[in-house]
């Protein structure tokens, strides 16, 4: 792992491609940062052992962004100005992602987002130097809306409540779900919106309010420790026996299953951005097992995003023959196809030229007893898999949401899928 080094020339004139990564290595989100670093290093070792990219070795720089947008922006500028990195990458928090994206635009430096999920990065705040290699919240909510459309036919649900963190990620998720409901013609009555602060420890007032509102379904947009706390506290209130609760973005993540063990209610319908037990392919098993051999634990979804980011950079450098020309690299990334661990047989992830968002399938599953990935005692199964093209925002939505926003001109082709 490289530290901060003196300034150097662009990679066309040297033997390395330098990548400046920003991840939280301290605080509540540190697990995701550490998993991202481990997976990025794993990918780089694989790529370099196979000859690198266009004959050049990939070299990583890491810094703790502390999940603070202003601090992350300063690191990004330091990477660009002092270290002369060729790419920026990373970001767990959506607010960090938005801040670093602005630096990327300012310096015309390609930024590969590997985990943060706000759809604003690829819609309202879209610009040509930003690419994302993990699913956005829009895609997760598109899959969730399709699942709930089918459930409507089966149960006739009418009322809904939403609870999510009171910052960009949570508010954007709720907006994206409502956008997808509108696209599908689903009508509903909102009986409650609840906005706990990120890392707020006592969620019982919100759970009590949800019980009182008595919605047919509850959409939870919390992640990591907040979602874990919600499940534990909701168990005490018997909320899962009273209503249907869904978490379509990160609720089924391995680290959640690992933390909750037998406290995770069986039968919950959840999803996440990468599953250790789906798809059951050689590539996914290899990724999961290699990560476990390297770290002693199974990967969180953040690991997959970082792993994908390194392979995307290598593929773009290969496609351009090792040129340092930014415009050539952008053209190589637009429409780039990558076979990734989360891709089922017969499908290959690709980057949509109109949003610079990776296009991937999403699997929604049911919590079942499974001890194959200890110490977790449950995993998702009984999958519903949604085609990638059905999860992308339609062109009309892109045009409407991009009106008046910075850097929001999009290429003429490939803008969205549905």
KEKE-3310 file (N, C-alpha, C; in steps of 0.2 Angstrom, whole numbers, plus 5000, padded with zeros to 4 digits):
npx = (5004:5003:5010:5007:5016:5029:5026:5023:5025:5012:5004:5007:5021:5027:5030:5019:5001:4993:4982:4971:4964:4949:4943:4933:4942:4942:4930:4912:4909:4920:4922:4918:4927:4939:4936:4935:4948:4955:4949:4952:4966:4967:4962:4971:4983:4980:4978:4991:4999:4995:5001:4998:4991:4990:5004:5008:5010:4998:4996:4991:4985:4980:4969:4962:4946:4938:4924:4920:4914:4921:4934:4937:4937:4948:4958:4957:4960:4974:4979:4978:4985:4997:5001:4999:4990:4982:4969:4955:4947:4934:4925:4912:4902:4888:4887:4901:4904:4898:4904:4918:4916:4913:4926:4933:4926:4931:4945:4945:4947:4946:4935:4931:4918:4915:4906:4896:4879:4869:4858:4859:4872:4873:4863:4856:4868:4877:4892:4905:4917:4914:4911:4902:4903:4895:4879:4866:4855:4844:4843:4841:4829:4821:4821:4815:4802:4797:4796:4787:4776:4772:4768:4758:4748:4746:4742:4736:4740:4740:4744:4758:4774:4789:4806:4821:4838:4842:4849:4857:4857:4846:4835:4836:4834:4820:4814:4818:4811:4798:4798:4799:4788:4778:4782:4778:4764:4759:4748:4746:4745:4753:4757:4766:4782:4798:4813:4826:4842:4858:4866:4859:4855:4843:4830:4817:4806:4802:4799:4788:4780:4778:4771:4759:4754:4752:4755:4752:4764:4782:4795:4812:4826:4839:4856:4870:4875:4864:4853:4854:4852:4839:4832:4835:4828:4815:4812:4809:4797:4789:4787:4789:4780:4768:4768:4773:4790:4803:4819:4828:4840:4853:4849:4851:4864:4880:4887:4877:4870:4880:4882:4869:4865:4856:4846:4841:4826:4818:4812:4810:4811:4823:4837:4854:4869:4879:4880:4886:4882:4876:4877:4878:4891:4907:4915:4910:4911:4925:4929:4923:4929:4943:4944:4940:4951:4961:4958:4952:4938:4921:4916:4909:4897:4903:4916:4915:4912:4924:4933:4928:4930:4944:4946:4939:4946:4958:4954:4950:4962:4969:4961:4964:4977:4987:4987:4988:4978:4964:4951:4951:4951:4939:4930:4933:4928:4915:4901:4909:4911:4911:4915:4909:4910:4897:4889:4877:4877:4877:4876:4884:4891:4889:4894:4883:4883:4875:4873:4885:4884:4886:4878:4868:4861:4849:4846:4833:4830:4824:4825:4834:4837:4855:4870:4882:4891:4899:4902:4888:4871:4861:4856:4852:4840:4829:4827:4822:4825:4830:4830:4844:4842:4829:4830:4836:4835:4822:4824:4816:4815:4828:4831:4822:4826:4838:4838:4844:4855:4872:4885:4877:4875:4872:4878:4872:4867:4862:4856:4850:4838:4825)
npy = (4994:5011:5026:5044:5052:5062:5073:5067:5063:5062:5046:5041:5043:5035:5020:5016:5017:5028:5028:5037:5034:5036:5032:5029:5025:5025:5027:5025:5019:5012:4999:4997:5005:4998:4985:4989:4994:4982:4974:4981:4981:4967:4965:4974:4967:4955:4960:4966:4955:4948:4955:4969:4984:4988:4985:4993:4994:4995:5006:5010:5023:5027:5035:5041:5047:5050:5051:5064:5077:5090:5087:5076:5082:5090:5080:5074:5085:5086:5074:5076:5088:5087:5074:5069:5060:5048:5044:5046:5038:5028:5032:5031:5037:5046:5060:5063:5057:5066:5078:5075:5072:5085:5091:5082:5087:5100:5099:5091:5077:5060:5051:5037:5031:5020:5015:5023:5028:5038:5043:5056:5059:5053:5058:5072:5079:5074:5073:5072:5067:5058:5042:5027:5012:5003:4998:5011:5020:5023:5012:5001:5005:5004:4990:4987:4993:4986:4973:4976:4980:4968:4962:4970:4965:4953:4955:4967:4978:4995:5006:5015:5017:5026:5025:5033:5038:5055:5062:5065:5052:5045:5053:5055:5041:5039:5048:5042:5030:5034:5040:5028:5021:5030:5028:5015:5016:5015:5018:5024:5027:5038:5035:5039:5047:5046:5052:5048:5054:5051:5037:5038:5033:5028:5021:5019:5028:5031:5018:5015:5025:5021:5009:5014:5021:5010:5005:4996:4992:4994:5004:5003:5013:5013:5009:4998:5000:5007:5001:4988:4991:4995:4983:4975:4983:4984:4971:4969:4976:4969:4972:4966:4956:4963:4970:4972:4973:4981:4982:4987:4991:4989:4980:4967:4964:4956:4959:4964:4952:4945:4952:4952:4938:4925:4935:4940:4942:4928:4926:4940:4952:4957:4966:4969:4976:4967:4950:4936:4923:4923:4927:4909:4906:4902:4913:4922:4914:4912:4926:4928:4918:4921:4933:4930:4922:4931:4941:4935:4936:4937:4946:4963:4972:4983:4979:4973:4983:4991:4982:4980:4993:4994:4985:4991:5003:4997:4990:5001:5008:4998:4997:5009:5008:5012:5026:5043:5051:5060:5061:5051:5040:5042:5039:5026:5021:5023:5014:5003:4985:4973:4958:4953:4948:4948:4946:4936:4920:4923:4936:4952:4965:4983:5000:5013:5025:5037:5040:5036:5026:5010:4996:4984:4968:4965:4956:4951:4945:4932:4931:4917:4902:4899:4893:4893:4903:4907:4919:4922:4916:4916:4919:4927:4920:4911:4919:4933:4939:4954:4961:4970:4981:4985:4993:5005:5023:5031:5041:5053:5056:5058:5070:5079:5079:5084:5097:5113:5109:5108:5103:5094:5090:5077:5063:5060:5047:5032:5036:5031:5017:5011)
npz = (5000:4995:5002:5004:4991:4983:4970:4953:4936:4923:4919:4907:4905:4914:4923:4931:4935:4944:4958:4968:4982:4993:5008:5023:5037:5051:5064:5063:5050:5047:5045:5032:5025:5027:5022:5009:5005:5007:4997:4986:4985:4984:4971:4963:4965:4958:4945:4943:4944:4933:4923:4923:4917:4901:4901:4912:4929:4942:4955:4972:4982:4998:5009:5025:5024:5034:5034:5031:5021:5018:5022:5015:5002:5003:5003:4991:4982:4986:4982:4968:4965:4972:4972:4959:4955:4944:4943:4954:4967:4976:4991:5003:5010:5004:5004:5005:4992:4984:4987:4983:4970:4965:4966:4957:4945:4944:4943:4931:4933:4932:4942:4951:4958:4971:4980:4987:4986:4982:4970:4964:4960:4948:4941:4944:4947:4938:4928:4916:4921:4931:4937:4942:4950:4957:4962:4961:4973:4966:4957:4966:4972:4961:4959:4971:4970:4959:4965:4975:4968:4962:4975:4978:4970:4975:4989:4990:4997:5003:5011:5017:5026:5028:5034:5037:5036:5041:5030:5014:5008:5013:5011:4997:4993:4997:4988:4976:4977:4976:4964:4956:4959:4953:4940:4938:4940:4952:4966:4982:5000:5010:5027:5036:5039:5044:5051:5058:5065:5058:5065:5077:5093:5100:5094:5097:5099:5085:5081:5089:5084:5071:5074:5079:5068:5059:5046:5030:5024:5027:5023:5025:5026:5032:5036:5040:5057:5061:5055:5060:5074:5073:5069:5080:5091:5085:5085:5099:5100:5093:5080:5067:5067:5065:5053:5036:5033:5024:5017:5004:4999:5007:5017:5018:5019:5022:5033:5042:5044:5050:5062:5068:5069:5076:5079:5068:5060:5053:5036:5033:5019:5009:5002:4994:4989:4985:4986:4996:4994:4982:4965:4962:4957:4949:4948:4958:4970:4970:4972:4985:4993:4991:4997:5010:5013:5013:5023:5034:5036:5029:5014:5015:5006:5001:4998:4986:4977:4977:4972:4959:4955:4953:4943:4933:4930:4926:4914:4906:4905:4898:4886:4880:4877:4886:4886:4893:4891:4895:4889:4880:4889:4896:4885:4884:4896:4895:4891:4894:4897:4909:4917:4932:4950:4955:4944:4937:4927:4910:4910:4909:4918:4914:4909:4908:4896:4896:4910:4916:4925:4933:4926:4932:4937:4950:4965:4975:4991:5003:5021:5027:5036:5037:5038:5032:5031:5043:5056:5054:5055:5047:5030:5014:5003:4991:4979:4970:4955:4946:4930:4923:4914:4917:4928:4927:4926:4916:4900:4900:4914:4918:4910:4916:4929:4928:4925:4926:4935:4940:4929:4921:4908:4896:4887:4870:4868:4875:4887:4901:4904:4906)
capx = (5000:5008:5008:5008:5022:5030:5022:5026:5022:5006:5006:5010:5028:5030:5028:5013:4995:4992:4975:4971:4957:4947:4939:4934:4946:4940:4923:4907:4909:4927:4922:4917:4933:4944:4934:4936:4955:4957:4947:4956:4972:4966:4961:4977:4988:4978:4979:4998:5002:4994:5005:4996:4986:4994:5011:5010:5008:4993:4998:4986:4986:4974:4969:4955:4942:4934:4917:4918:4915:4926:4941:4938:4939:4955:4963:4956:4965:4981:4980:4978:4990:5004:5003:4998:4987:4979:4962:4952:4942:4932:4919:4907:4896:4885:4889:4908:4904:4896:4910:4924:4914:4914:4933:4934:4924:4935:4951:4944:4951:4941:4933:4928:4914:4915:4901:4891:4874:4865:4857:4860:4878:4873:4857:4856:4875:4881:4897:4909:4923:4912:4908:4901:4904:4891:4872:4864:4849:4838:4842:4839:4822:4818:4820:4810:4796:4794:4794:4780:4770:4769:4765:4751:4743:4745:4740:4732:4743:4738:4747:4766:4778:4796:4810:4828:4843:4841:4854:4856:4856:4839:4830:4836:4831:4813:4812:4818:4806:4792:4798:4798:4780:4775:4783:4774:4757:4757:4745:4747:4744:4759:4754:4771:4789:4802:4820:4831:4849:4863:4869:4854:4855:4837:4825:4810:4801:4800:4796:4782:4775:4776:4766:4753:4752:4749:4755:4753:4771:4787:4802:4818:4832:4844:4861:4875:4873:4857:4848:4855:4849:4832:4830:4834:4823:4809:4810:4806:4791:4785:4785:4789:4774:4763:4768:4779:4796:4808:4825:4830:4847:4858:4847:4853:4871:4883:4889:4871:4869:4885:4881:4863:4865:4849:4841:4838:4820:4817:4806:4811:4812:4829:4842:4860:4873:4883:4878:4891:4879:4872:4875:4882:4896:4914:4919:4908:4914:4932:4930:4922:4934:4949:4943:4941:4958:4966:4956:4949:4931:4918:4916:4903:4896:4908:4922:4914:4913:4931:4936:4925:4933:4951:4946:4936:4952:4963:4951:4950:4969:4971:4958:4967:4984:4991:4988:4985:4973:4958:4945:4951:4949:4932:4927:4934:4924:4908:4899:4913:4908:4915:4912:4911:4908:4890:4885:4875:4878:4874:4875:4890:4890:4892:4893:4879:4886:4871:4873:4891:4882:4886:4871:4868:4855:4848:4842:4830:4829:4821:4830:4833:4843:4860:4876:4888:4896:4900:4897:4881:4867:4856:4857:4846:4838:4823:4828:4818:4831:4827:4835:4847:4839:4823:4832:4839:4830:4821:4827:4812:4816:4835:4830:4818:4829:4845:4837:4847:4860:4879:4888:4872:4874:4873:4879:4866:4865:4863:4854:4845:4836:4818)
capy = (5000:5017:5032:5050:5053:5068:5074:5064:5064:5058:5039:5040:5044:5031:5013:5015:5020:5029:5029:5040:5032:5039:5028:5030:5020:5026:5029:5019:5017:5010:4992:4997:5007:4993:4980:4992:4994:4975:4971:4985:4978:4960:4966:4976:4961:4950:4963:4967:4948:4946:4960:4976:4987:4991:4985:4997:4992:4999:5008:5013:5028:5027:5040:5041:5053:5052:5052:5071:5079:5095:5084:5072:5086:5092:5075:5074:5090:5084:5068:5078:5093:5085:5067:5068:5053:5047:5043:5046:5032:5027:5036:5027:5041:5049:5067:5063:5056:5072:5083:5073:5073:5092:5091:5079:5091:5106:5097:5086:5071:5054:5049:5031:5030:5012:5012:5028:5026:5043:5044:5062:5059:5051:5061:5079:5081:5071:5076:5067:5064:5054:5035:5023:5004:4999:5000:5017:5019:5022:5005:4997:5006:5001:4983:4986:4995:4980:4968:4979:4980:4961:4961:4973:4961:4947:4957:4973:4984:5002:5011:5014:5022:5026:5027:5033:5043:5061:5066:5064:5045:5043:5057:5053:5035:5040:5051:5038:5025:5037:5041:5022:5020:5034:5025:5009:5018:5012:5023:5022:5032:5038:5036:5041:5048:5046:5054:5048:5056:5045:5034:5040:5026:5026:5022:5016:5033:5030:5012:5016:5029:5016:5004:5018:5023:5004:5004:4989:4990:4999:5004:5005:5015:5013:5004:4996:4999:5010:4995:4983:4994:4995:4976:4973:4987:4982:4964:4970:4979:4964:4976:4962:4952:4967:4973:4970:4978:4979:4986:4985:4993:4986:4977:4960:4964:4950:4962:4964:4945:4943:4955:4950:4931:4923:4940:4942:4938:4924:4928:4947:4952:4962:4966:4972:4977:4961:4944:4931:4917:4923:4921:4903:4905:4901:4919:4925:4910:4914:4932:4928:4914:4924:4939:4927:4920:4937:4945:4931:4937:4937:4953:4967:4974:4988:4976:4971:4990:4993:4977:4982:4999:4993:4981:4996:5007:4993:4989:5008:5009:4993:4999:5015:5007:5016:5033:5047:5056:5059:5060:5044:5036:5043:5035:5019:5019:5024:5007:4997:4979:4970:4952:4954:4942:4948:4945:4929:4918:4925:4944:4956:4972:4988:5007:5017:5031:5043:5042:5034:5022:5003:4993:4977:4965:4966:4951:4952:4938:4931:4929:4910:4899:4897:4893:4892:4909:4909:4918:4923:4910:4917:4923:4928:4915:4911:4925:4936:4943:4959:4962:4976:4986:4987:4996:5011:5029:5033:5047:5059:5057:5061:5076:5083:5080:5087:5104:5118:5107:5108:5098:5089:5088:5070:5061:5059:5041:5028:5039:5027:5011:5009)
capz = (5000:4995:5006:5000:4988:4979:4963:4948:4929:4921:4919:4900:4905:4919:4923:4935:4935:4951:4960:4974:4985:4999:5012:5030:5041:5058:5065:5062:5044:5046:5042:5024:5022:5028:5017:5002:5004:5006:4990:4980:4985:4981:4964:4961:4965:4953:4939:4942:4943:4926:4918:4924:4912:4895:4903:4918:4936:4946:4962:4976:4988:5003:5015:5029:5023:5040:5032:5031:5014:5017:5023:5009:4996:5003:5002:4984:4979:4987:4977:4961:4964:4974:4970:4952:4953:4937:4945:4961:4968:4983:4994:5006:5011:4998:5005:5003:4985:4980:4987:4979:4963:4963:4965:4950:4939:4945:4940:4926:4934:4933:4949:4950:4964:4972:4985:4989:4982:4980:4963:4962:4957:4941:4938:4944:4947:4933:4924:4912:4924:4937:4935:4948:4948:4961:4961:4965:4976:4961:4955:4972:4973:4955:4960:4976:4967:4955:4970:4979:4963:4963:4981:4978:4967:4980:4996:4990:5001:5001:5015:5017:5030:5027:5039:5034:5039:5039:5026:5007:5006:5015:5007:4990:4993:4997:4982:4971:4977:4974:4956:4953:4960:4948:4933:4938:4941:4959:4970:4989:5005:5015:5034:5041:5036:5050:5049:5063:5063:5057:5071:5083:5096:5102:5088:5099:5097:5078:5080:5092:5080:5066:5076:5080:5061:5057:5039:5027:5023:5030:5019:5030:5022:5036:5034:5045:5064:5062:5053:5065:5080:5071:5069:5088:5094:5082:5088:5106:5099:5089:5074:5061:5067:5064:5047:5032:5033:5018:5016:4997:4997:5011:5023:5018:5019:5026:5040:5046:5046:5055:5068:5071:5070:5077:5081:5062:5059:5047:5032:5030:5012:5009:4997:4996:4982:4983:4990:4996:4992:4975:4961:4964:4951:4950:4949:4964:4975:4970:4975:4992:4996:4991:5002:5017:5015:5014:5029:5039:5036:5023:5012:5015:4999:4999:4995:4979:4973:4977:4968:4953:4953:4950:4936:4928:4928:4922:4908:4902:4903:4892:4880:4877:4875:4891:4885:4899:4888:4899:4885:4878:4895:4897:4880:4885:4901:4893:4888:4896:4899:4914:4920:4939:4954:4956:4938:4935:4921:4904:4910:4910:4920:4909:4911:4904:4893:4898:4917:4919:4931:4931:4925:4935:4940:4957:4968:4982:4994:5009:5026:5028:5040:5033:5042:5027:5031:5050:5061:5052:5055:5042:5024:5010:4998:4988:4976:4965:4951:4942:4925:4924:4910:4920:4934:4925:4925:4909:4898:4902:4921:4918:4908:4921:4936:4927:4923:4931:4939:4938:4925:4920:4901:4896:4880:4867:4867:4881:4893:4905:4901:4906)
cpx = (5004:5005:5008:5015:5023:5027:5026:5023:5016:5009:5009:5018:5031:5027:5022:5007:4993:4985:4975:4964:4956:4942:4939:4937:4945:4933:4918:4907:4916:4927:4922:4923:4938:4942:4936:4944:4957:4955:4950:4963:4972:4966:4968:4982:4986:4980:4987:5001:5001:4997:5003:4991:4991:5002:5013:5007:5003:4996:4993:4989:4980:4975:4962:4952:4938:4926:4915:4920:4920:4933:4942:4940:4946:4960:4963:4961:4972:4983:4982:4984:4997:5006:5002:4995:4983:4971:4961:4947:4939:4925:4914:4901:4894:4887:4897:4908:4903:4901:4916:4922:4915:4922:4935:4932:4929:4942:4951:4948:4945:4941:4929:4924:4913:4909:4895:4885:4869:4864:4858:4867:4878:4867:4858:4864:4880:4886:4901:4914:4921:4909:4907:4900:4900:4884:4870:4857:4843:4837:4839:4831:4818:4816:4814:4803:4793:4792:4787:4774:4767:4766:4758:4746:4741:4741:4735:4734:4741:4742:4754:4769:4785:4800:4817:4832:4842:4847:4852:4854:4849:4834:4830:4833:4823:4810:4812:4813:4799:4792:4797:4791:4776:4776:4779:4766:4755:4754:4746:4746:4750:4756:4760:4778:4793:4810:4824:4838:4853:4866:4865:4853:4848:4832:4818:4805:4798:4797:4789:4777:4773:4770:4759:4750:4749:4749:4755:4760:4776:4793:4807:4824:4838:4850:4866:4872:4866:4852:4848:4851:4841:4829:4829:4829:4816:4807:4807:4799:4786:4783:4784:4783:4768:4762:4774:4784:4801:4814:4829:4837:4853:4856:4849:4860:4874:4885:4883:4870:4874:4884:4874:4862:4858:4844:4838:4832:4820:4811:4806:4813:4817:4833:4849:4864:4877:4881:4884:4889:4875:4876:4880:4886:4903:4917:4917:4911:4922:4933:4929:4927:4941:4950:4944:4948:4963:4964:4954:4941:4928:4917:4909:4902:4901:4914:4921:4915:4920:4935:4934:4929:4940:4951:4943:4942:4957:4960:4951:4957:4971:4968:4961:4975:4989:4992:4985:4980:4966:4951:4945:4949:4942:4928:4927:4929:4917:4906:4904:4910:4914:4912:4914:4908:4900:4886:4883:4877:4874:4873:4882:4888:4893:4890:4889:4882:4882:4871:4880:4890:4882:4879:4872:4862:4855:4844:4839:4828:4825:4826:4828:4839:4848:4867:4883:4893:4897:4904:4890:4878:4861:4858:4851:4846:4832:4822:4823:4824:4828:4832:4838:4844:4833:4824:4835:4833:4829:4823:4823:4814:4823:4834:4827:4822:4836:4844:4840:4852:4867:4881:4883:4870:4876:4874:4872:4863:4866:4860:4848:4842:4829:4814)
cpy = (5006:5022:5038:5051:5059:5068:5070:5065:5060:5051:5037:5040:5040:5024:5011:5019:5021:5031:5031:5038:5035:5035:5029:5024:5020:5028:5023:5016:5013:5003:4992:5000:5002:4987:4983:4992:4987:4972:4975:4982:4971:4961:4969:4971:4956:4953:4964:4960:4946:4951:4967:4978:4991:4991:4989:4994:4997:5000:5012:5018:5027:5032:5039:5047:5055:5053:5059:5074:5085:5092:5080:5076:5089:5087:5074:5079:5089:5079:5071:5083:5091:5078:5065:5062:5054:5047:5044:5040:5032:5031:5031:5031:5045:5057:5067:5062:5062:5077:5081:5074:5080:5094:5088:5083:5097:5105:5093:5080:5065:5052:5043:5030:5022:5010:5017:5028:5032:5044:5051:5063:5057:5054:5069:5082:5077:5075:5071:5064:5059:5047:5031:5016:5000:5002:5007:5015:5019:5015:5000:4998:5004:4994:4983:4988:4989:4974:4970:4979:4973:4959:4964:4969:4955:4949:4963:4978:4991:5007:5010:5019:5021:5029:5027:5038:5050:5065:5063:5057:5043:5047:5056:5046:5035:5043:5046:5032:5028:5038:5034:5020:5024:5031:5019:5010:5015:5018:5020:5028:5032:5040:5038:5042:5049:5047:5054:5051:5050:5044:5036:5033:5023:5027:5020:5021:5032:5023:5012:5020:5025:5012:5008:5019:5016:5004:4997:4987:4996:4998:5007:5007:5016:5008:5003:4996:5002:5004:4990:4985:4994:4988:4974:4977:4985:4975:4965:4973:4974:4967:4971:4957:4956:4970:4970:4975:4976:4984:4984:4987:4989:4982:4970:4959:4958:4953:4963:4957:4943:4946:4953:4942:4929:4928:4942:4938:4934:4927:4936:4947:4958:4961:4969:4973:4972:4956:4939:4925:4917:4929:4915:4902:4904:4908:4922:4921:4911:4921:4932:4924:4917:4930:4936:4925:4925:4940:4941:4932:4937:4944:4956:4969:4979:4985:4975:4978:4992:4988:4978:4988:4998:4989:4986:5000:5003:4992:4996:5009:5004:4995:5005:5014:5010:5023:5037:5052:5055:5058:5053:5039:5036:5039:5028:5016:5019:5018:5002:4991:4976:4964:4952:4949:4942:4947:4938:4927:4921:4933:4946:4963:4977:4995:5010:5023:5037:5045:5040:5029:5015:5000:4986:4975:4966:4960:4953:4946:4938:4928:4921:4908:4897:4898:4892:4898:4912:4916:4919:4916:4911:4921:4924:4922:4916:4918:4927:4941:4948:4961:4969:4982:4989:4992:5003:5017:5030:5040:5053:5061:5060:5068:5081:5084:5084:5095:5109:5116:5107:5102:5093:5088:5081:5069:5060:5052:5037:5031:5035:5021:5009:5014)
cpz = (5000:4999:5001:4998:4985:4973:4958:4941:4928:4919:4912:4900:4910:4919:4927:4933:4942:4953:4967:4977:4992:5002:5020:5034:5048:5058:5063:5056:5042:5043:5034:5021:5022:5023:5010:5000:5003:4999:4985:4980:4982:4973:4960:4960:4960:4946:4938:4941:4936:4921:4919:4919:4907:4897:4909:4924:4939:4953:4965:4981:4992:5008:5018:5027:5029:5039:5032:5024:5013:5018:5017:5003:4997:5001:4994:4980:4980:4983:4970:4960:4966:4972:4963:4951:4946:4938:4952:4961:4975:4985:4997:5007:5005:4998:5003:4995:4981:4981:4983:4971:4960:4961:4958:4944:4939:4941:4934:4927:4935:4940:4948:4957:4965:4977:4986:4984:4980:4972:4960:4958:4950:4937:4938:4944:4943:4929:4921:4915:4930:4934:4942:4946:4954:4960:4965:4968:4971:4959:4960:4973:4967:4956:4966:4974:4963:4960:4973:4974:4962:4969:4982:4975:4971:4986:4996:4995:4999:5005:5016:5022:5028:5033:5036:5037:5036:5036:5018:5005:5007:5011:5000:4989:4992:4991:4976:4971:4975:4966:4953:4954:4955:4941:4932:4938:4947:4963:4977:4994:5010:5022:5039:5037:5043:5048:5055:5061:5062:5064:5078:5086:5098:5097:5090:5098:5090:5077:5083:5088:5074:5068:5076:5073:5058:5049:5036:5026:5025:5025:5024:5025:5026:5034:5040:5052:5065:5060:5058:5072:5079:5072:5077:5091:5092:5085:5095:5106:5095:5082:5068:5061:5065:5057:5043:5032:5028:5019:5010:4995:5001:5017:5023:5017:5024:5033:5045:5048:5051:5062:5072:5073:5071:5078:5074:5061:5052:5043:5030:5023:5012:5003:4999:4989:4980:4988:4990:4993:4985:4971:4963:4958:4953:4952:4956:4970:4976:4974:4983:4996:4997:4996:5009:5018:5016:5021:5035:5040:5029:5021:5013:5007:4997:4996:4988:4974:4972:4972:4960:4950:4950:4944:4931:4925:4924:4915:4903:4900:4897:4886:4876:4876:4880:4890:4892:4897:4892:4895:4882:4883:4896:4891:4881:4891:4899:4889:4890:4899:4904:4917:4928:4943:4955:4950:4938:4928:4915:4904:4912:4912:4914:4911:4906:4902:4896:4905:4920:4925:4928:4931:4927:4937:4947:4960:4974:4985:5001:5014:5028:5033:5036:5037:5038:5028:5038:5051:5060:5053:5051:5036:5020:5005:4995:4984:4971:4961:4946:4936:4925:4921:4913:4926:4933:4924:4918:4907:4900:4909:4921:4916:4913:4927:4934:4925:4928:4936:4936:4934:4922:4913:4900:4888:4877:4867:4874:4888:4897:4901:4901:4902)
residu = (UNK:UNK:UNK:UNK:UNK:UNK:UNK:UNK:UNK:UNK:UNK:UNK:UNK:UNK:UNK:UNK:UNK:UNK:UNK:UNK:UNK:UNK:UNK:UNK:UNK:UNK:UNK:UNK:UNK:UNK:UNK:UNK:UNK:UNK:UNK:UNK:UNK:UNK:UNK:UNK:UNK:UNK:UNK:UNK:UNK:UNK:UNK:UNK:UNK:UNK:UNK:UNK:UNK:UNK:UNK:UNK:UNK:UNK:UNK:UNK:UNK:UNK:UNK:UNK:UNK:UNK:UNK:UNK:UNK:UNK:UNK:UNK:UNK:UNK:UNK:UNK:UNK:UNK:UNK:UNK:UNK:UNK:UNK:UNK:UNK:UNK:UNK:UNK:UNK:UNK:UNK:UNK:UNK:UNK:UNK:UNK:UNK:UNK:UNK:UNK:UNK:UNK:UNK:UNK:UNK:UNK:UNK:UNK:UNK:UNK:UNK:UNK:UNK:UNK:UNK:UNK:UNK:UNK:UNK:UNK:UNK:UNK:UNK:UNK:UNK:UNK:UNK:UNK:UNK:UNK:UNK:UNK:UNK:UNK:UNK:UNK:UNK:UNK:UNK:UNK:UNK:UNK:UNK:UNK:UNK:UNK:UNK:UNK:UNK:UNK:UNK:UNK:UNK:UNK:UNK:UNK:UNK:UNK:UNK:UNK:UNK:UNK:UNK:UNK:UNK:UNK:UNK:UNK:UNK:UNK:UNK:UNK:UNK:UNK:UNK:UNK:UNK:UNK:UNK:UNK:UNK:UNK:UNK:UNK:UNK:UNK:UNK:UNK:UNK:UNK:UNK:UNK:UNK:UNK:UNK:UNK:UNK:UNK:UNK:UNK:UNK:UNK:UNK:UNK:UNK:UNK:UNK:UNK:UNK:UNK:UNK:UNK:UNK:UNK:UNK:UNK:UNK:UNK:UNK:UNK:UNK:UNK:UNK:UNK:UNK:UNK:UNK:UNK:UNK:UNK:UNK:UNK:UNK:UNK:UNK:UNK:UNK:UNK:UNK:UNK:UNK:UNK:UNK:UNK:UNK:UNK:UNK:UNK:UNK:UNK:UNK:UNK:UNK:UNK:UNK:UNK:UNK:UNK:UNK:UNK:UNK:UNK:UNK:UNK:UNK:UNK:UNK:UNK:UNK:UNK:UNK:UNK:UNK:UNK:UNK:UNK:UNK:UNK:UNK:UNK:UNK:UNK:UNK:UNK:UNK:UNK:UNK:UNK:UNK:UNK:UNK:UNK:UNK:UNK:UNK:UNK:UNK:UNK:UNK:UNK:UNK:UNK:UNK:UNK:UNK:UNK:UNK:UNK:UNK:UNK:UNK:UNK:UNK:UNK:UNK:UNK:UNK:UNK:UNK:UNK:UNK:UNK:UNK:UNK:UNK:UNK:UNK:UNK:UNK:UNK:UNK:UNK:UNK:UNK:UNK:UNK:UNK:UNK:UNK:UNK:UNK:UNK:UNK:UNK:UNK:UNK:UNK:UNK:UNK:UNK:UNK:UNK:UNK:UNK:UNK:UNK:UNK:UNK:UNK:UNK:UNK:UNK:UNK:UNK:UNK:UNK:UNK:UNK:UNK:UNK:UNK:UNK:UNK:UNK:UNK:UNK:UNK:UNK:UNK:UNK:UNK:UNK:UNK:UNK:UNK:UNK:UNK:UNK:UNK:UNK:UNK:UNK:UNK:UNK:UNK:UNK:UNK:UNK:UNK:UNK:UNK:UNK:UNK:UNK:UNK:UNK:UNK:UNK:UNK:UNK:UNK:UNK:UNK:UNK:UNK:UNK:UNK:UNK)
# end
